[in-house]
Amino acid sequence: MLRGVCCLLGLALPALGLAADPVDPLKAGVTDLSQVDDDFRFQGEYAGPIWWQGRSQFVGLQVVAQGNGEFAALLSPGGLPGNGYQSGPRTKLAGKRDGERLTLQAENLAIAIAPGYAATATDAAGHSLGQLQPWQRYSSTTGAVPPAGAIILFNGTDTGELKNPRITEDGLLGIGTETNRLWRDFTLHAEFRTPYMPHARGQARGNSGFYLQRRYEVQVLDSFGLEPQFNDSASLYRTKAPDLNMTFPPLSWQTYDIQFTAARFDESGAKVAPARITVWHNGVPVQSNYEIPNKTGAGKAEGPEAMPILLQDHGNAVHFRNVWIVDHSATPAPAAVASCVCPAEPLTRREARQLRRGR
């Protein structure tokens, strides 16, 4: 009875001139740059030389918008992840935007940022330590051309390879579809973009995933500016964190290049070899020939049969483009996954321009 009353009240709202609360795009997930807030201009990546910890060194800074003018950041020695920084402790900063200026602070360090300008680092006494230039990086495998024999899963239109694909007006693929074909051993290339969700945290922030054989999830998440965790982007969900967090800021196009070898079973059904995977995130290896011990998360139970690949529907507006696959099932399982032909580092804006110009 209560459910019926609620429904009747809902139907009566328009007659009373009332309307439901409008959806806040910042909380639902912004996919259109015209709907971002003022904080969006401050978040991103910066790099440059500063005097820090008693010496001059090159550092990278990742600035994360957290809603209502609040920001968090990580300062990495050596540069940005994949462009200088490889491992070691990083410095956490936090701050709040004041109009056209954001000041991030840590012990004995402050970094002032204004959109479009270099970020200035100072010590506790206000002495300049150096400047960090804004960076916009691009994956070295963005726009990768499918090799001969590849099967196009999505190229902006319905290729017939996916079940009930949700395609946007501008030719992007939405979540919640899976391949019609079943797969065993393969190389998969995919490009994806997470929405801008500054108020969300953790698994509620740009969540999706590639469920390989519907058994093993390579997580998709807005994990920009975080320490790598076992449920963040490019992780084998709740099984293994990526070796490096190569996540770009939300609304940036990113790439996964995945080489997968299925688990092997004998005639009795006993597993004799685990599934193995190598993942390049934005052109950088973050999972290297890892032996997956079992299915991950909500994946299907392991078995010898081939299975489809699922793009997880977690309710967030993650989009995909340029998705293709090369089937290796007819070839013997290799002893080790071959090296990727991709460059080891993401492209800077200058390098991307030169590449487009053929230089």
C-alpha positions in Angstrom: 0.0 0.0 0.0 2.8 2.4 0.9 4.4 1.8 -2.6 1.1 2.7 -4.3 0.8 5.9 -2.3 4.3 7.0 -3.3 3.5 6.4 -6.9 0.3 8.4 -6.7 2.1 11.2 -5.1 4.7 11.1 -7.8 2.1 11.3 -10.6 0.4 14.2 -8.8 3.5 16.3 -8.8 3.2 17.8 -12.2 -0.4 18.8 -11.6 0.7 20.7 -8.4 3.3 22.5 -10.4 6.2 20.8 -8.6 9.2 19.1 -10.1 11.8 16.7 -9.0 15.2 18.0 -7.9 17.3 18.5 -11.0 20.2 16.2 -11.4 23.6 17.8 -10.4 25.8 16.9 -13.4 28.9 17.3 -11.2 27.6 14.5 -9.0 26.1 12.4 -11.8 29.3 12.7 -13.9 30.1 15.4 -16.5 31.0 14.2 -20.0 30.6 17.6 -21.7 33.3 20.3 -21.1 30.6 23.0 -21.2 29.2 21.6 -17.9 32.4 21.5 -15.8 32.9 23.8 -12.8 35.6 26.3 -12.2 37.7 23.8 -10.3 38.2 21.7 -13.5 40.7 24.3 -14.9 43.1 23.8 -11.9 43.3 20.0 -11.8 45.8 18.2 -13.9 49.5 17.6 -14.2 52.6 19.8 -13.7 56.3 19.2 -13.8 59.6 21.0 -13.5 62.7 21.5 -11.4 62.5 22.9 -7.9 64.8 23.1 -4.9 63.3 20.4 -2.7 64.6 18.3 0.2 68.0 20.0 0.2 68.7 19.7 -3.5 67.6 20.7 -7.0 65.4 18.0 -8.5 62.8 17.4 -11.2 59.4 16.7 -9.8 55.9 16.0 -11.0 52.6 17.2 -9.5 49.2 15.7 -9.9 46.3 18.0 -8.8 42.9 16.4 -8.1 39.6 18.3 -7.8 37.5 17.1 -4.9 34.5 19.4 -5.2 33.5 22.8 -3.7 37.0 24.3 -4.3 38.8 21.6 -2.4 41.9 19.9 -3.9 44.4 17.1 -3.1 47.7 16.6 -4.8 50.7 14.3 -5.0 54.3 15.5 -5.6 56.5 12.8 -7.1 60.3 12.9 -7.2 61.8 12.4 -10.7 58.7 13.6 -12.6 55.2 12.3 -13.4 54.4 8.6 -13.3 55.8 7.1 -16.5 57.8 10.3 -17.2 60.5 10.1 -14.6 58.8 8.8 -11.5 58.9 5.1 -11.0 58.6 4.4 -7.3 59.3 5.7 -3.8 57.6 8.0 -1.3 55.6 10.9 -2.5 54.5 14.1 -0.8 50.8 14.7 -0.2 49.4 18.3 -0.5 46.0 19.8 0.0 44.4 23.2 -0.5 41.3 25.3 -1.4 40.7 27.5 -4.3 40.3 31.2 -3.8 38.9 32.7 -6.9 41.6 32.4 -9.7 44.2 31.0 -7.3 44.8 27.7 -5.7 47.4 27.2 -2.9 48.4 23.6 -2.1 50.3 23.1 1.1 52.4 20.4 2.8 55.1 20.7 5.6 57.6 23.5 4.6 56.1 23.6 1.0 53.4 25.6 -0.7 52.5 25.5 -4.4 50.4 28.3 -5.9 48.5 27.6 -9.2 46.6 29.9 -11.6 45.1 28.3 -14.7 47.3 28.6 -17.7 50.4 29.7 -15.8 53.3 27.9 -14.2 52.8 26.7 -10.7 55.1 28.4 -8.2 56.7 26.5 -5.3 57.8 28.3 -2.1 59.1 27.3 1.3 57.6 28.1 4.7 59.3 31.5 4.6 57.9 32.4 1.2 61.2 31.9 -0.7 60.8 30.7 -4.2 61.8 27.1 -4.9 61.1 27.0 -8.6 58.2 26.6 -11.0 56.3 23.7 -12.5 54.9 23.9 -16.0 51.4 22.5 -16.8 51.6 19.2 -18.8 48.9 17.5 -20.9 50.0 14.0 -21.8 48.7 11.7 -24.5 49.0 7.9 -24.6 51.5 6.7 -27.2 48.9 4.1 -28.4 46.0 6.6 -28.9 44.5 6.0 -32.3 46.4 2.7 -32.8 45.6 1.2 -36.2 44.3 -2.4 -36.0 46.8 -4.8 -37.6 45.9 -7.2 -40.4 43.6 -9.9 -39.1 42.2 -7.8 -36.2 38.5 -7.9 -35.5 36.9 -4.4 -35.0 34.7 -4.5 -32.0 33.8 -0.8 -32.1 34.8 2.0 -34.5 32.0 4.6 -34.0 29.2 2.5 -35.4 27.6 -0.9 -34.7 30.0 -3.5 -36.2 27.8 -6.4 -35.2 30.4 -7.7 -32.7 28.7 -6.4 -29.6 25.4 -7.2 -27.9 23.0 -4.3 -27.7 25.7 -1.6 -27.9 24.8 1.8 -26.5 26.2 4.4 -29.0 26.1 8.1 -28.3 25.2 10.7 -30.9 28.8 11.6 -31.3 29.8 8.0 -31.9 31.1 6.8 -28.6 30.4 3.4 -27.0 28.7 3.3 -23.6 28.9 0.7 -20.8 27.0 -2.5 -20.3 27.7 -4.5 -23.5 29.7 -7.6 -24.3 31.2 -9.3 -27.3 29.1 -11.7 -29.3 32.1 -13.9 -29.9 33.8 -16.0 -27.3 37.5 -15.5 -26.6 40.4 -17.5 -25.3 43.9 -15.9 -26.0 44.0 -12.4 -27.5 45.4 -8.9 -27.7 42.9 -6.2 -27.0 43.2 -2.5 -27.7 40.7 0.0 -26.2 40.4 3.7 -25.6 38.2 5.0 -22.8 37.3 8.2 -21.0 36.1 8.6 -17.5 33.6 11.4 -16.5 34.4 14.3 -14.3 33.0 13.5 -10.9 34.7 15.8 -8.3 32.3 15.0 -5.5 32.6 11.2 -5.8 35.2 9.1 -4.1 36.7 5.6 -4.5 34.6 3.1 -6.5 31.9 5.7 -7.2 34.2 7.8 -9.3 34.2 6.8 -13.0 33.8 3.1 -12.5 33.7 0.4 -15.2 35.9 -2.5 -16.2 36.9 -5.0 -18.9 35.8 -8.4 -17.7 38.0 -10.7 -19.8 36.1 -14.0 -20.4 33.7 -12.5 -17.9 36.1 -13.9 -15.3 38.9 -11.5 -14.8 38.4 -7.7 -14.4 40.9 -5.1 -15.5 39.4 -2.2 -13.6 38.5 1.2 -15.1 38.2 4.0 -12.6 39.1 7.6 -12.2 42.1 7.0 -10.0 44.0 10.1 -11.1 46.5 11.3 -8.5 46.2 8.3 -6.1 48.7 5.8 -4.9 48.1 2.5 -6.7 45.6 0.2 -5.0 44.2 -3.3 -5.8 40.8 -1.9 -6.8 41.9 1.1 -8.8 42.4 1.7 -12.5 44.5 -1.0 -14.3 44.3 -3.3 -11.3 43.3 -6.9 -11.5 40.3 -6.2 -9.4 41.0 -6.8 -5.7 43.8 -9.2 -6.8 46.8 -7.0 -7.8 47.4 -3.3 -7.9 49.1 -1.9 -11.0 52.9 -1.5 -10.8 52.4 2.2 -11.5 49.3 4.4 -11.5 49.2 5.8 -15.1 45.7 7.3 -14.8 45.2 10.6 -16.7 42.8 13.2 -15.4 39.1 12.6 -16.0 37.8 13.6 -19.5 41.2 12.7 -21.0 41.3 9.8 -23.5 43.2 6.9 -22.1 44.3 3.5 -23.6 44.6 -0.1 -22.5 46.6 -2.6 -24.5 46.0 -6.0 -23.0 47.7 -9.3 -23.9 45.8 -12.2 -22.3 46.4 -16.0 -22.3 43.6 -18.1 -20.8 44.1 -20.6 -18.1 44.8 -24.2 -19.2 42.9 -27.3 -18.0 43.6 -31.0 -18.5 41.1 -33.5 -19.7 39.8 -34.1 -16.2 39.0 -30.4 -15.8 41.9 -29.7 -13.4 43.7 -26.4 -13.9 47.3 -27.0 -15.1 48.3 -23.4 -15.8 46.9 -20.0 -14.6 45.7 -17.3 -16.9 48.4 -14.7 -17.6 48.1 -11.0 -18.5 50.1 -8.0 -19.5 48.5 -4.6 -19.4 49.9 -1.3 -20.9 48.0 1.7 -19.5 48.6 4.8 -21.6 51.5 3.0 -23.3 53.3 2.0 -20.0 53.4 -1.6 -18.7 51.7 -1.8 -15.4 50.9 -5.5 -15.3 53.7 -7.7 -16.6 53.0 -11.3 -17.5 51.1 -11.6 -14.3 49.7 -15.0 -13.4 46.1 -14.5 -12.3 45.4 -17.0 -9.4 41.6 -17.1 -9.8 38.6 -15.3 -11.1 38.4 -11.7 -9.8 35.5 -10.0 -8.0 32.1 -10.9 -9.4 33.7 -12.8 -12.3 32.4 -16.2 -13.6 34.1 -19.3 -12.3 37.3 -20.4 -14.1 37.0 -23.1 -16.7 38.4 -24.3 -20.1 35.6 -22.9 -22.2 36.0 -19.6 -24.1 33.9 -16.7 -22.9 32.9 -13.2 -24.0 34.4 -9.9 -22.9 32.1 -7.6 -20.9 32.3 -3.8 -20.5 31.0 -3.5 -16.9 28.0 -1.3 -16.2 28.6 0.3 -12.9 26.3 3.2 -13.5 29.0 5.8 -14.4 29.2 7.5 -17.8 32.4 5.9 -19.0 32.8 6.0 -22.8 34.9 3.9 -25.2 36.2 4.2 -28.8 38.6 2.4 -31.2 38.2 -1.1 -29.7 39.7 -4.0 -31.6 41.0 -7.4 -30.8 43.5 -9.9 -32.3 42.7 -13.6 -31.8 45.6 -15.8 -30.7 43.6 -18.9 -29.8 44.7 -20.8 -32.9 48.4 -20.5 -31.9 50.1 -22.4 -29.0 50.2 -20.6 -25.6 53.5 -18.7 -25.4 55.9 -19.3 -22.5 56.0 -15.5 -22.0 54.1 -12.6 -23.3 55.9 -10.8 -26.0 57.1 -7.2 -25.5 54.8 -4.4 -26.6 56.0 -2.3 -29.5 54.7 0.7 -27.7 57.0 3.5 -26.5 57.7 3.2 -22.7 56.4 6.7 -21.9 53.3 8.7 -22.6 53.6 11.5 -25.2 53.8 15.1 -24.1 51.7 17.7 -25.9 54.7 18.7 -28.1 55.5 15.1 -29.0 51.9 14.4 -29.9 51.9 17.5 -32.3 55.1 16.3 -33.9 53.6 12.8 -34.4 50.5 14.2 -36.0 52.7 16.2 -38.4 54.8 13.2 -39.3 58.0 14.4 -37.6 
